[in-house]
Amino acid sequence: MELKEATELAHLLARIGGYLNQSVTFVQDCDEEARYLEYRNLIGRLMGDLFTEGMQPLYQRFPELLPDYLGGPYKIPKDVYLPPFYDVTNRIQTDEYNEEEAEQAVASDGHKPTSRASSTDPTAPADAH
């Protein structure tokens, strides 16, 4: 594998991680808390394996691809994360549930969330809210 292919793979793995994060937020917004917590734990294990078994070996082989958020030199382009599975940038930004605001927060599939959590980063982990 050359740097070009490694970069494509790094972008794919970043996109997968972003989608997994968004899926946790989606479940948080759409399901009961107990099911959300189970799902979040499952996705956390998957993301841990994705990192230790997929990303970390790639970054060891191609250190120039280590993302800046891990202390490396590489800035992953924002468009790598597009289109989002679940757009969390429009999530409710107050502690008070406001139905009018919830109507504005719509997933790419038209789902309307009802969460009180806030986030402005579509790639941020759901439990960082």
C-alpha positions, 0 to 999 in steps of 0.5 A, a space after each residue: 500500500 502506498 501513501 495515496 491508498 493509505 490516505 483513502 483508507 484513513 479517510 474511510 476509517 474516520 468516516 466510519 468512526 464519525 457514523 458510529 458516533 452519530 449512530 449513538 446520538 441517534 439512538 440516544 434521541 430515539 430510544 429509551 435510556 437503558 437501550 441507549 446505554 447498551 448501544 453506546 457500550 457496544 459502539 464503544 467496544 467497536 470503536 475501540 477495536 476499529 482504532 486499535 486494530 485498524 487505525 493505529 497500525 495504519 498510523 504506525 505504518 504511515 505516521 504522516 497520517 496521524 490526525 492532529 486530534 491525536 497529536 499528529 500532523 494530519 488534518 482530516 478534511 471536513 468533507 470526509 465526514 459528509 454526508 452525515 448519517 445523523 446531523 447533530 449540529 441542529 440538536 436542541 441547545 437548551 436544558 428546556 425541551 422546546 418542541 419548536 426547536 425539536 422540529 428544526 433538528 431533523 436527521 438526514 432521513 427526516 427523523 425528528 429528535 427529542 433529546 435535551 442534549 446539546 452538541 455543535 460538532 457532528 463528529 463528537 461522541 454522543 456522551 460528550 454532550 
